[in-house]
Amino acid sequence: MDTLLHGVLGAVACSRTGLPGGRRGPVDERGRRQFTDWTLWAALGFGLFPDIASLGIHFATDLFTGNGIRWHGIPDFVFLLYNLTHSLLGIAIGYALLVAWKRSLWLPALAWPLHVLVDVPTHGDGRFITPLFWPFSEAGFTGWSWWVFPWVFYGGWIAAGVLWLLVIVLRLSWRKPT
Ligand SMILES: [Zn+2]
């Protein structure tokens, strides 16, 4: 899916401001409601991360060198990074390291595997088929590429909108215990 949608989905599914916050929303250790929830921004970042840390590097260098955005001539190391960030092996290692470093990252860091999970059905055959079993197997699921099928693209954004709407409905239904 497009990178931005991954960020928005990660935030709604893997932050305390999103659905995991339940009816109450983000609260701190003492149960006080927070208005600045760091897990929201962390989940957004982890949702964007797999694409930014791979294709993003290529596009950023293209942009800085004045080549404009090019989909051809993508260097091999970018594909290596793409495989690393979009494979079960890469996710397992990355997630384990992140949680070992900072326990509380367990929730927002889930936006990374979620990104790849969403990519599987929304990337068709070709160079950007999700390399789930890299480096062991090139097998992959031939999905419906979001850049080919508009209904996949719009369906994703509608789903994200519905999920955020659900968050708002949940929060409105919360009554402070008296
Ligand atoms: Zn991706």
Backbone and ligand atoms as CSV (ligand in chain L), in Angstrom:
chain,resi,resn,atom,element,x,y,z
A,1,MET,N,N,0.835,-1.203,0.000
A,1,MET,CA,C,0.000,0.000,0.000
A,1,MET,C,C,0.865,1.247,0.000
A,2,ASP,N,N,0.265,2.364,-0.293
A,2,ASP,CA,C,1.076,3.570,-0.302
A,2,ASP,C,C,1.570,3.861,1.111
A,3,THR,N,N,2.756,4.414,1.165
A,3,THR,CA,C,3.474,4.562,2.425
A,3,THR,C,C,2.672,5.326,3.479
A,4,LEU,N,N,2.029,6.403,3.049
A,4,LEU,CA,C,1.300,7.235,4.003
A,4,LEU,C,C,0.176,6.444,4.680
A,5,LEU,N,N,-0.528,5.619,3.897
A,5,LEU,CA,C,-1.612,4.822,4.476
A,5,LEU,C,C,-1.069,3.870,5.545
A,6,HIS,N,N,0.114,3.318,5.308
A,6,HIS,CA,C,0.725,2.435,6.307
A,6,HIS,C,C,0.910,3.172,7.628
A,7,GLY,N,N,1.322,4.435,7.544
A,7,GLY,CA,C,1.506,5.224,8.754
A,7,GLY,C,C,0.184,5.439,9.480
A,8,VAL,N,N,-0.846,5.779,8.711
A,8,VAL,CA,C,-2.159,6.055,9.302
A,8,VAL,C,C,-2.763,4.784,9.908
A,9,LEU,N,N,-2.596,3.660,9.228
A,9,LEU,CA,C,-3.099,2.381,9.748
A,9,LEU,C,C,-2.324,1.951,10.985
A,10,GLY,N,N,-0.995,2.124,10.939
A,10,GLY,CA,C,-0.168,1.777,12.093
A,10,GLY,C,C,-0.602,2.562,13.314
A,11,ALA,N,N,-0.859,3.854,13.114
A,11,ALA,CA,C,-1.243,4.712,14.232
A,11,ALA,C,C,-2.580,4.282,14.830
A,12,VAL,N,N,-3.534,3.891,13.994
A,12,VAL,CA,C,-4.858,3.538,14.530
A,12,VAL,C,C,-4.843,2.153,15.177
A,13,ALA,N,N,-3.978,1.253,14.674
A,13,ALA,CA,C,-3.998,-0.127,15.166
A,13,ALA,C,C,-2.966,-0.393,16.249
A,14,CYS,N,N,-1.923,0.440,16.346
A,14,CYS,CA,C,-0.800,0.115,17.238
A,14,CYS,C,C,-0.394,1.254,18.160
A,15,SER,N,N,-1.320,2.150,18.476
A,15,SER,CA,C,-0.990,3.189,19.448
A,15,SER,C,C,-2.105,3.296,20.479
A,16,ARG,N,N,-1.782,3.911,21.613
A,16,ARG,CA,C,-2.795,4.050,22.666
A,16,ARG,C,C,-3.840,5.095,22.301
A,17,THR,N,N,-3.487,6.006,21.399
A,17,THR,CA,C,-4.491,6.947,20.911
A,17,THR,C,C,-5.453,6.227,19.972
A,18,GLY,N,N,-4.962,5.200,19.291
A,18,GLY,CA,C,-5.784,4.417,18.371
A,18,GLY,C,C,-6.622,3.378,19.107
A,19,LEU,N,N,-7.010,2.343,18.395
A,19,LEU,CA,C,-7.906,1.324,18.954
A,19,LEU,C,C,-7.390,0.650,20.218
A,20,PRO,N,N,-6.064,0.363,20.353
A,20,PRO,CA,C,-5.608,-0.299,21.587
A,20,PRO,C,C,-5.897,0.508,22.846
A,21,GLY,N,N,-6.146,1.808,22.709
A,21,GLY,CA,C,-6.472,2.620,23.874
A,21,GLY,C,C,-7.873,2.345,24.405
A,22,GLY,N,N,-8.674,1.615,23.633
A,22,GLY,CA,C,-10.034,1.289,24.060
A,22,GLY,C,C,-10.896,2.531,24.227
A,23,ARG,N,N,-11.876,2.443,25.111
A,23,ARG,CA,C,-12.790,3.582,25.300
A,23,ARG,C,C,-12.103,4.719,26.035
A,24,ARG,N,N,-11.133,4.363,26.847
A,24,ARG,CA,C,-10.488,5.346,27.707
A,24,ARG,C,C,-9.489,6.221,26.956
A,25,GLY,N,N,-8.796,5.646,25.997
A,25,GLY,CA,C,-7.774,6.402,25.290
A,25,GLY,C,C,-6.447,6.314,26.011
A,26,PRO,N,N,-5.474,7.115,25.590
A,26,PRO,CA,C,-4.142,7.010,26.188
A,26,PRO,C,C,-4.132,7.479,27.633
A,27,VAL,N,N,-3.655,6.607,28.517
A,27,VAL,CA,C,-3.516,6.978,29.928
A,27,VAL,C,C,-2.098,6.668,30.380
A,28,ASP,N,N,-1.593,7.391,31.347
A,28,ASP,CA,C,-0.248,7.128,31.856
A,28,ASP,C,C,-0.315,6.094,32.979
A,29,GLU,N,N,0.815,5.864,33.655
A,29,GLU,CA,C,0.897,4.824,34.679
A,29,GLU,C,C,-0.110,5.065,35.809
A,30,ARG,N,N,-0.395,6.328,36.092
A,30,ARG,CA,C,-1.316,6.624,37.191
A,30,ARG,C,C,-2.766,6.688,36.720
A,31,GLY,N,N,-2.979,6.318,35.467
A,31,GLY,CA,C,-4.344,6.285,34.967
A,31,GLY,C,C,-4.872,7.639,34.516
A,32,ARG,N,N,-3.950,8.610,34.436
A,32,ARG,CA,C,-4.396,9.923,33.971
A,32,ARG,C,C,-4.408,9.963,32.455
A,33,ARG,N,N,-5.386,10.616,31.933
A,33,ARG,CA,C,-5.514,10.711,30.494
A,33,ARG,C,C,-4.397,11.601,29.944
A,34,GLN,N,N,-3.764,11.142,28.883
A,34,GLN,CA,C,-2.678,11.919,28.292
A,34,GLN,C,C,-3.157,12.622,27.029
A,35,PHE,N,N,-2.616,13.784,26.817
A,35,PHE,CA,C,-2.955,14.481,25.581
A,35,PHE,C,C,-1.817,14.430,24.579
A,36,THR,N,N,-0.624,14.137,25.096
A,36,THR,CA,C,0.484,13.890,24.173
A,36,THR,C,C,0.889,12.440,24.321
A,37,ASP,N,N,0.538,11.631,23.358
A,37,ASP,CA,C,0.772,10.190,23.424
A,37,ASP,C,C,1.924,9.829,22.494
A,38,TRP,N,N,3.062,9.472,23.071
A,38,TRP,CA,C,4.235,9.185,22.235
A,38,TRP,C,C,4.019,7.947,21.369
A,39,THR,N,N,3.147,6.993,21.829
A,39,THR,CA,C,2.961,5.780,21.028
A,39,THR,C,C,2.285,6.099,19.692
A,40,LEU,N,N,1.533,7.195,19.645
A,40,LEU,CA,C,0.892,7.589,18.383
A,40,LEU,C,C,1.948,7.886,17.323
A,41,TRP,N,N,2.945,8.689,17.702
A,41,TRP,CA,C,3.978,9.096,16.733
A,41,TRP,C,C,4.935,7.950,16.438
A,42,ALA,N,N,5.177,7.110,17.472
A,42,ALA,CA,C,6.041,5.952,17.256
A,42,ALA,C,C,5.369,4.964,16.287
A,43,ALA,N,N,4.071,4.720,16.480
A,43,ALA,CA,C,3.345,3.784,15.607
A,43,ALA,C,C,3.299,4.322,14.177
A,44,LEU,N,N,3.078,5.634,14.051
A,44,LEU,CA,C,3.093,6.261,12.724
A,44,LEU,C,C,4.450,6.035,12.059
A,45,GLY,N,N,5.512,6.242,12.829
A,45,GLY,CA,C,6.867,6.073,12.309
A,45,GLY,C,C,7.164,4.634,11.908
A,46,PHE,N,N,6.754,3.687,12.757
A,46,PHE,CA,C,7.003,2.280,12.430
A,46,PHE,C,C,6.160,1.839,11.235
A,47,GLY,N,N,5.001,2.450,11.047
A,47,GLY,CA,C,4.192,2.137,9.882
A,47,GLY,C,C,4.863,2.603,8.595
A,48,LEU,N,N,5.536,3.743,8.662
A,48,LEU,CA,C,6.213,4.294,7.484
A,48,LEU,C,C,7.569,3.635,7.247
A,49,PHE,N,N,8.174,3.170,8.348
A,49,PHE,CA,C,9.571,2.738,8.345
A,49,PHE,C,C,9.994,1.780,7.215
A,50,PRO,N,N,9.274,0.665,6.963
A,50,PRO,CA,C,9.783,-0.293,5.969
A,50,PRO,C,C,9.992,0.315,4.581
A,51,ASP,N,N,9.168,1.277,4.212
A,51,ASP,CA,C,9.321,1.903,2.893
A,51,ASP,C,C,10.353,3.026,2.918
A,52,ILE,N,N,10.365,3.791,4.004
A,52,ILE,CA,C,11.305,4.915,4.107
A,52,ILE,C,C,12.744,4.405,4.172
A,53,ALA,N,N,12.939,3.300,4.925
A,53,ALA,CA,C,14.289,2.765,5.106
A,53,ALA,C,C,14.763,1.969,3.891
A,54,SER,N,N,13.940,1.885,2.858
A,54,SER,CA,C,14.373,1.192,1.643
A,54,SER,C,C,14.198,2.117,0.436
A,55,LEU,N,N,13.009,2.150,-0.128
A,55,LEU,CA,C,12.764,3.001,-1.299
A,55,LEU,C,C,12.941,4.478,-0.978
A,56,GLY,N,N,12.632,4.845,0.250
A,56,GLY,CA,C,12.741,6.242,0.657
A,56,GLY,C,C,14.148,6.774,0.465
A,57,ILE,N,N,15.154,5.929,0.744
A,57,ILE,CA,C,16.552,6.335,0.596
A,57,ILE,C,C,16.849,6.629,-0.871
A,58,HIS,N,N,16.348,5.763,-1.747
A,58,HIS,CA,C,16.549,5.944,-3.183
A,58,HIS,C,C,15.898,7.238,-3.673
A,59,PHE,N,N,14.652,7.445,-3.277
A,59,PHE,CA,C,13.945,8.640,-3.736
A,59,PHE,C,C,14.566,9.907,-3.165
A,60,ALA,N,N,15.025,9.826,-1.919
A,60,ALA,CA,C,15.631,10.999,-1.290
A,60,ALA,C,C,16.933,11.377,-2.011
A,61,THR,N,N,17.755,10.387,-2.346
A,61,THR,CA,C,19.009,10.707,-3.043
A,61,THR,C,C,18.709,11.207,-4.458
A,62,ASP,N,N,17.735,10.608,-5.109
A,62,ASP,CA,C,17.324,11.079,-6.437
A,62,ASP,C,C,16.920,12.546,-6.395
A,63,LEU,N,N,16.176,12.864,-5.354
A,63,LEU,CA,C,15.654,14.222,-5.209
A,63,LEU,C,C,16.781,15.218,-4.964
A,64,PHE,N,N,17.729,14.834,-4.084
A,64,PHE,CA,C,18.826,15.728,-3.729
A,64,PHE,C,C,19.803,15.910,-4.880
A,65,THR,N,N,19.933,14.870,-5.719
A,65,THR,CA,C,20.860,14.993,-6.844
A,65,THR,C,C,20.171,15.598,-8.060
A,66,GLY,N,N,18.905,15.952,-7.871
A,66,GLY,CA,C,18.191,16.648,-8.935
A,66,GLY,C,C,17.729,15.756,-10.072
A,67,ASN,N,N,17.661,14.452,-9.803
A,67,ASN,CA,C,17.205,13.526,-10.839
A,67,ASN,C,C,15.685,13.407,-10.894
A,68,GLY,N,N,15.028,13.953,-9.881
A,68,GLY,CA,C,13.587,13.757,-9.801
A,68,GLY,C,C,13.290,12.343,-9.340
A,69,ILE,N,N,12.023,12.063,-9.160
A,69,ILE,CA,C,11.627,10.735,-8.674
A,69,ILE,C,C,11.665,9.736,-9.830
A,70,ARG,N,N,12.496,8.710,-9.694
A,70,ARG,CA,C,12.593,7.701,-10.748
A,70,ARG,C,C,12.292,6.314,-10.206
A,71,TRP,N,N,11.520,5.554,-10.967
A,71,TRP,CA,C,11.230,4.186,-10.557
A,71,TRP,C,C,12.192,3.206,-11.223
A,72,HIS,N,N,13.022,3.713,-12.148
A,72,HIS,CA,C,13.992,2.823,-12.768
A,72,HIS,C,C,15.370,3.119,-12.178
A,73,GLY,N,N,16.298,2.222,-12.383
A,73,GLY,CA,C,17.648,2.422,-11.868
A,73,GLY,C,C,17.730,2.391,-10.360
A,74,ILE,N,N,16.823,1.654,-9.733
A,74,ILE,CA,C,16.881,1.521,-8.279
A,74,ILE,C,C,18.072,0.624,-7.927
A,75,PRO,N,N,19.031,1.123,-7.127
A,75,PRO,CA,C,20.233,0.322,-6.837
A,75,PRO,C,C,19.923,-0.942,-6.033
A,76,ASP,N,N,20.821,-1.919,-6.163
A,76,ASP,CA,C,20.611,-3.225,-5.518
A,76,ASP,C,C,20.492,-3.123,-4.003
A,77,PHE,N,N,21.275,-2.218,-3.403
A,77,PHE,CA,C,21.239,-2.163,-1.928
A,77,PHE,C,C,19.860,-1.726,-1.442
A,78,VAL,N,N,19.151,-0.980,-2.276
A,78,VAL,CA,C,17.790,-0.574,-1.898
A,78,VAL,C,C,16.869,-1.802,-1.860
A,79,PHE,N,N,17.077,-2.706,-2.818
A,79,PHE,CA,C,16.282,-3.934,-2.805
A,79,PHE,C,C,16.662,-4.832,-1.628
A,80,LEU,N,N,17.943,-4.797,-1.263
A,80,LEU,CA,C,18.363,-5.551,-0.090
A,80,LEU,C,C,17.642,-5.017,1.152
A,81,LEU,N,N,17.602,-3.695,1.275
A,81,LEU,CA,C,16.910,-3.083,2.404
A,81,LEU,C,C,15.411,-3.372,2.343
A,82,TYR,N,N,14.875,-3.387,1.120
A,82,TYR,CA,C,13.451,-3.687,0.948
A,82,TYR,C,C,13.158,-5.116,1.423
A,83,ASN,N,N,14.052,-6.061,1.052
A,83,ASN,CA,C,13.890,-7.443,1.493
A,83,ASN,C,C,13.996,-7.554,3.006
A,84,LEU,N,N,14.964,-6.839,3.572
A,84,LEU,CA,C,15.167,-6.879,5.019
A,84,LEU,C,C,13.950,-6.362,5.775
A,85,THR,N,N,13.392,-5.238,5.314
A,85,THR,CA,C,12.296,-4.610,6.047
A,85,THR,C,C,10.948,-5.263,5.743
A,86,HIS,N,N,10.884,-6.066,4.665
A,86,HIS,CA,C,9.606,-6.664,4.274
A,86,HIS,C,C,9.605,-8.190,4.378
A,87,SER,N,N,10.495,-8.762,5.190
A,87,SER,CA,C,10.528,-10.222,5.335
A,87,SER,C,C,10.307,-10.609,6.793
A,88,LEU,N,N,9.824,-11.812,6.996
A,88,LEU,CA,C,9.583,-12.309,8.353
A,88,LEU,C,C,10.869,-12.321,9.165
A,89,LEU,N,N,11.988,-12.714,8.502
A,89,LEU,CA,C,13.269,-12.767,9.202
A,89,LEU,C,C,13.679,-11.374,9.679
A,90,GLY,N,N,13.639,-10.405,8.763
A,90,GLY,CA,C,14.009,-9.035,9.114
A,90,GLY,C,C,13.138,-8.480,10.226
A,91,ILE,N,N,11.838,-8.750,10.144
A,91,ILE,CA,C,10.908,-8.256,11.156
A,91,ILE,C,C,11.203,-8.901,12.512
A,92,ALA,N,N,11.416,-10.233,12.497
A,92,ALA,CA,C,11.657,-10.942,13.755
A,92,ALA,C,C,12.889,-10.377,14.458
A,93,ILE,N,N,13.972,-10.184,13.711
A,93,ILE,CA,C,15.204,-9.653,14.302
A,93,ILE,C,C,14.988,-8.213,14.762
A,94,GLY,N,N,14.436,-7.401,13.890
A,94,GLY,CA,C,14.222,-5.988,14.216
A,94,GLY,C,C,13.313,-5.808,15.417
A,95,TYR,N,N,12.210,-6.535,15.426
A,95,TYR,CA,C,11.237,-6.396,16.519
A,95,TYR,C,C,11.844,-6.849,17.849
A,96,ALA,N,N,12.572,-7.977,17.803
A,96,ALA,CA,C,13.194,-8.489,19.029
A,96,ALA,C,C,14.202,-7.477,19.584
A,97,LEU,N,N,15.012,-6.887,18.704
A,97,LEU,CA,C,15.999,-5.902,19.150
A,97,LEU,C,C,15.311,-4.668,19.741
A,98,LEU,N,N,14.260,-4.212,19.091
A,98,LEU,CA,C,13.563,-3.012,19.552
A,98,LEU,C,C,12.965,-3.223,20.939
A,99,VAL,N,N,12.296,-4.374,21.133
A,99,VAL,CA,C,11.632,-4.621,22.412
A,99,VAL,C,C,12.661,-4.903,23.509
A,100,ALA,N,N,13.790,-5.536,23.131
A,100,ALA,CA,C,14.850,-5.762,24.110
A,100,ALA,C,C,15.425,-4.424,24.563
A,101,TRP,N,N,15.494,-3.470,23.645
A,101,TRP,CA,C,16.040,-2.144,23.956
A,101,TRP,C,C,15.072,-1.338,24.805
A,102,LYS,N,N,13.798,-1.347,24.403
A,102,LYS,CA,C,12.807,-0.562,25.116
A,102,LYS,C,C,11.506,-1.353,25.140
A,103,ARG,N,N,11.195,-1.892,26.295
A,103,ARG,CA,C,10.050,-2.782,26.450
A,103,ARG,C,C,8.752,-2.188,25.902
A,104,SER,N,N,8.552,-0.899,26.196
A,104,SER,CA,C,7.272,-0.272,25.857
A,104,SER,C,C,7.068,-0.072,24.359
A,105,LEU,N,N,8.099,-0.416,23.575
A,105,LEU,CA,C,7.936,-0.301,22.120
A,105,LEU,C,C,7.097,-1.443,21.541
A,106,TRP,N,N,6.756,-2.430,22.376
A,106,TRP,CA,C,6.075,-3.623,21.832
A,106,TRP,C,C,4.823,-3.257,21.048
A,107,LEU,N,N,4.073,-2.277,21.541
A,107,LEU,CA,C,2.831,-1.924,20.840
A,107,LEU,C,C,3.093,-1.115,19.563
A,108,PRO,N,N,3.753,0.044,19.650
A,108,PRO,CA,C,3.940,0.802,18.403
A,108,PRO,C,C,4.774,0.078,17.357
A,109,ALA,N,N,5.731,-0.768,17.792
A,109,ALA,CA,C,6.577,-1.467,16.818
A,109,ALA,C,C,5.790,-2.509,16.023
A,110,LEU,N,N,4.596,-2.874,16.507
A,110,LEU,CA,C,3.758,-3.816,15.756
A,110,LEU,C,C,3.283,-3.215,14.436
A,111,ALA,N,N,3.374,-1.897,14.320
A,111,ALA,CA,C,2.989,-1.249,13.065
A,111,ALA,C,C,3.899,-1.692,11.920
A,112,TRP,N,N,5.089,-2.151,12.252
A,112,TRP,CA,C,6.013,-2.650,11.216
A,112,TRP,C,C,5.497,-3.949,10.593
A,113,PRO,N,N,5.276,-5.033,11.419
A,113,PRO,CA,C,4.680,-6.228,10.796
A,113,PRO,C,C,3.321,-5.963,10.165
A,114,LEU,N,N,2.549,-5.043,10.731
A,114,LEU,CA,C,1.245,-4.723,10.136
A,114,LEU,C,C,1.426,-4.172,8.723
A,115,HIS,N,N,2.432,-3.308,8.559
A,115,HIS,CA,C,2.756,-2.750,7.239
A,115,HIS,C,C,2.959,-3.881,6.227
A,116,VAL,N,N,3.759,-4.860,6.616
A,116,VAL,CA,C,4.090,-5.945,5.688
A,116,VAL,C,C,2.868,-6.841,5.446
A,117,LEU,N,N,2.084,-7.051,6.502
A,117,LEU,CA,C,0.854,-7.835,6.380
A,117,LEU,C,C,-0.099,-7.191,5.360
A,118,VAL,N,N,-0.175,-5.872,5.391
A,118,VAL,CA,C,-1.054,-5.158,4.462
A,118,VAL,C,C,-0.452,-5.174,3.054
A,119,ASP,N,N,0.876,-5.166,2.971
A,119,ASP,CA,C,1.540,-5.201,1.664
A,119,ASP,C,C,1.292,-6.518,0.917
A,120,VAL,N,N,1.198,-7.629,1.659
A,120,VAL,CA,C,1.098,-8.951,1.017
A,120,VAL,C,C,-0.038,-9.012,-0.010
A,121,PRO,N,N,-1.281,-8.687,0.377
A,121,PRO,CA,C,-2.344,-8.781,-0.631
A,121,PRO,C,C,-2.397,-7.585,-1.585
A,122,THR,N,N,-1.663,-6.496,-1.283
A,122,THR,CA,C,-1.801,-5.299,-2.119
A,122,THR,C,C,-0.597,-5.061,-3.028
A,123,HIS,N,N,0.268,-6.061,-3.129
A,123,HIS,CA,C,1.377,-6.021,-4.084
A,123,HIS,C,C,1.279,-7.243,-4.987
A,124,GLY,N,N,1.201,-7.007,-6.285
A,124,GLY,CA,C,1.107,-8.114,-7.225
A,124,GLY,C,C,2.476,-8.649,-7.614
A,125,ASP,N,N,2.481,-9.511,-8.591
A,125,ASP,CA,C,3.723,-10.115,-9.068
A,125,ASP,C,C,4.651,-9.031,-9.624
A,126,GLY,N,N,5.954,-9.263,-9.525
A,126,GLY,CA,C,6.922,-8.291,-10.035
A,126,GLY,C,C,7.974,-8.004,-8.999
A,127,ARG,N,N,8.702,-6.906,-9.186
A,127,ARG,CA,C,9.823,-6.604,-8.304
A,127,ARG,C,C,9.379,-6.275,-6.887
A,128,PHE,N,N,8.144,-5.854,-6.751
A,128,PHE,CA,C,7.700,-5.416,-5.429
A,128,PHE,C,C,6.736,-6.382,-4.767
A,129,ILE,N,N,6.770,-7.641,-5.241
A,129,ILE,CA,C,6.005,-8.658,-4.528
A,129,ILE,C,C,6.645,-8.775,-3.135
A,130,THR,N,N,5.813,-8.941,-2.105
A,130,THR,CA,C,6.336,-8.919,-0.738
A,130,THR,C,C,7.246,-10.133,-0.484
A,131,PRO,N,N,8.541,-9.883,-0.199
A,131,PRO,CA,C,9.519,-10.982,-0.042
A,131,PRO,C,C,9.461,-11.597,1.350
A,132,LEU,N,N,8.289,-12.104,1.702
A,132,LEU,CA,C,8.020,-12.572,3.053
A,132,LEU,C,C,9.047,-13.590,3.550
A,133,PHE,N,N,9.470,-14.509,2.663
A,133,PHE,CA,C,10.333,-15.608,3.113
A,133,PHE,C,C,11.794,-15.399,2.745
A,134,TRP,N,N,12.144,-14.158,2.339
A,134,TRP,CA,C,13.531,-13.846,2.052
A,134,TRP,C,C,14.400,-14.119,3.282
A,135,PRO,N,N,15.591,-14.666,3.173
A,135,PRO,CA,C,16.314,-15.073,1.959
A,135,PRO,C,C,16.142,-16.558,1.625
A,136,PHE,N,N,15.177,-17.214,2.250
A,136,PHE,CA,C,15.053,-18.668,2.106
A,136,PHE,C,C,14.282,-19.079,0.857
A,137,SER,N,N,13.283,-18.293,0.517
A,137,SER,CA,C,12.453,-18.659,-0.625
A,137,SER,C,C,11.962,-17.390,-1.317
A,138,GLU,N,N,11.782,-17.498,-2.619
A,138,GLU,CA,C,11.261,-16.349,-3.363
A,138,GLU,C,C,9.764,-16.435,-3.530
A,139,ALA,N,N,9.180,-17.451,-2.911
A,139,ALA,CA,C,7.731,-17.624,-3.012
A,139,ALA,C,C,7.030,-16.398,-2.434
A,140,GLY,N,N,5.954,-16.033,-3.052
A,140,GLY,CA,C,5.214,-14.889,-2.557
A,140,GLY,C,C,3.769,-14.970,-2.989
A,141,PHE,N,N,2.941,-14.163,-2.364
A,141,PHE,CA,C,1.531,-14.131,-2.711
A,141,PHE,C,C,1.308,-13.065,-3.780
A,142,THR,N,N,0.703,-13.490,-4.890
A,142,THR,CA,C,0.416,-12.526,-5.951
A,142,THR,C,C,-0.876,-11.793,-5.613
A,143,GLY,N,N,-0.705,-10.581,-5.127
A,143,GLY,CA,C,-1.876,-9.819,-4.705
A,143,GLY,C,C,-2.388,-8.899,-5.797
A,144,TRP,N,N,-3.200,-7.941,-5.378
A,144,TRP,CA,C,-3.771,-6.950,-6.291
A,144,TRP,C,C,-3.052,-5.625,-6.026
A,145,SER,N,N,-2.148,-5.265,-6.926
A,145,SER,CA,C,-1.317,-4.086,-6.707
A,145,SER,C,C,-2.172,-2.828,-6.559
A,146,TRP,N,N,-1.887,-2.090,-5.485
A,146,TRP,CA,C,-2.699,-0.896,-5.222
A,146,TRP,C,C,-2.480,0.177,-6.276
A,147,TRP,N,N,-1.329,0.132,-6.985
A,147,TRP,CA,C,-1.073,1.146,-8.006
A,147,TRP,C,C,-1.715,0.750,-9.345
A,148,VAL,N,N,-2.279,-0.463,-9.405
A,148,VAL,CA,C,-2.974,-0.919,-10.612
A,148,VAL,C,C,-4.486,-0.850,-10.422
A,149,PHE,N,N,-4.943,-1.276,-9.253
A,149,PHE,CA,C,-6.378,-1.333,-8.987
A,149,PHE,C,C,-6.786,-0.193,-8.054
A,150,PRO,N,N,-7.508,0.797,-8.593
A,150,PRO,CA,C,-7.896,1.942,-7.754
A,150,PRO,C,C,-8.734,1.521,-6.550
A,151,TRP,N,N,-9.554,0.452,-6.701
A,151,TRP,CA,C,-10.409,0.056,-5.578
A,151,TRP,C,C,-9.588,-0.430,-4.393
A,152,VAL,N,N,-8.401,-0.937,-4.646
A,152,VAL,CA,C,-7.533,-1.354,-3.541
A,152,VAL,C,C,-7.050,-0.112,-2.795
A,153,PHE,N,N,-6.597,0.875,-3.575
A,153,PHE,CA,C,-6.101,2.130,-2.994
A,153,PHE,C,C,-7.199,2.824,-2.178
A,154,TYR,N,N,-8.369,3.041,-2.817
A,154,TYR,CA,C,-9.441,3.753,-2.111
A,154,TYR,C,C,-10.013,2.908,-0.982
A,155,GLY,N,N,-10.086,1.592,-1.211
A,155,GLY,CA,C,-10.588,0.700,-0.162
A,155,GLY,C,C,-9.735,0.796,1.091
A,156,GLY,N,N,-8.427,0.883,0.903
A,156,GLY,CA,C,-7.518,0.997,2.038
A,156,GLY,C,C,-7.760,2.273,2.821
A,157,TRP,N,N,-7.903,3.371,2.098
A,157,TRP,CA,C,-8.128,4.656,2.784
A,157,TRP,C,C,-9.495,4.723,3.458
A,158,ILE,N,N,-10.505,4.098,2.820
A,158,ILE,CA,C,-11.832,4.063,3.437
A,158,ILE,C,C,-11.765,3.234,4.724
A,159,ALA,N,N,-11.059,2.098,4.667
A,159,ALA,CA,C,-10.919,1.255,5.856
A,159,ALA,C,C,-10.228,2.030,6.979
A,160,ALA,N,N,-9.180,2.774,6.631
A,160,ALA,CA,C,-8.472,3.557,7.648
A,160,ALA,C,C,-9.410,4.608,8.243
A,161,GLY,N,N,-10.218,5.238,7.395
A,161,GLY,CA,C,-11.171,6.245,7.873
A,161,GLY,C,C,-12.189,5.635,8.823
A,162,VAL,N,N,-12.687,4.449,8.485
A,162,VAL,CA,C,-13.676,3.767,9.328
A,162,VAL,C,C,-13.060,3.439,10.692
A,163,LEU,N,N,-11.803,2.973,10.684
A,163,LEU,CA,C,-11.142,2.619,11.939
A,163,LEU,C,C,-10.958,3.838,12.841
A,164,TRP,N,N,-10.561,4.955,12.251
A,164,TRP,CA,C,-10.397,6.172,13.058
A,164,TRP,C,C,-11.740,6.683,13.569
A,165,LEU,N,N,-12.796,6.508,12.748
A,165,LEU,CA,C,-14.140,6.885,13.168
A,165,LEU,C,C,-14.558,6.052,14.377
A,166,LEU,N,N,-14.185,4.774,14.331
A,166,LEU,CA,C,-14.473,3.858,15.427
A,166,LEU,C,C,-13.794,4.335,16.707
A,167,VAL,N,N,-12.571,4.834,16.567
A,167,VAL,CA,C,-11.849,5.359,17.730
A,167,VAL,C,C,-12.632,6.527,18.341
A,168,ILE,N,N,-13.117,7.419,17.482
A,168,ILE,CA,C,-13.868,8.585,17.967
A,168,ILE,C,C,-15.143,8.139,18.678
A,169,VAL,N,N,-15.852,7.161,18.084
A,169,VAL,CA,C,-17.086,6.658,18.691
A,169,VAL,C,C,-16.785,6.033,20.056
A,170,LEU,N,N,-15.685,5.256,20.127
A,170,LEU,CA,C,-15.280,4.632,21.392
A,170,LEU,C,C,-15.033,5.683,22.465
A,171,ARG,N,N,-14.282,6.718,22.119
A,171,ARG,CA,C,-13.921,7.752,23.096
A,171,ARG,C,C,-15.137,8.522,23.563
A,172,LEU,N,N,-16.079,8.756,22.635
A,172,LEU,CA,C,-17.279,9.499,23.009
A,172,LEU,C,C,-18.148,8.676,23.955
A,173,SER,N,N,-17.997,7.338,23.874
A,173,SER,CA,C,-18.851,6.476,24.698
A,173,SER,C,C,-18.288,6.316,26.105
A,174,TRP,N,N,-17.083,6.876,26.342
A,174,TRP,CA,C,-16.458,6.700,27.655
A,174,TRP,C,C,-17.019,7.665,28.675
A,175,ARG,N,N,-17.434,7.133,29.813
A,175,ARG,CA,C,-17.914,7.994,30.914
A,175,ARG,C,C,-16.924,7.868,32.050
A,176,LYS,N,N,-16.512,8.988,32.575
A,176,LYS,CA,C,-15.583,8.979,33.696
A,176,LYS,C,C,-16.242,8.312,34.901
A,177,PRO,N,N,-15.590,7.313,35.502
A,177,PRO,CA,C,-16.213,6.679,36.671
A,177,PRO,C,C,-16.311,7.668,37.828
A,178,THR,N,N,-17.451,7.667,38.504
A,178,THR,CA,C,-17.628,8.618,39.600
A,178,THR,C,C,-17.586,7.932,40.956
L,1,ZN,ZN,ZN,6.000,-1.533,2.024
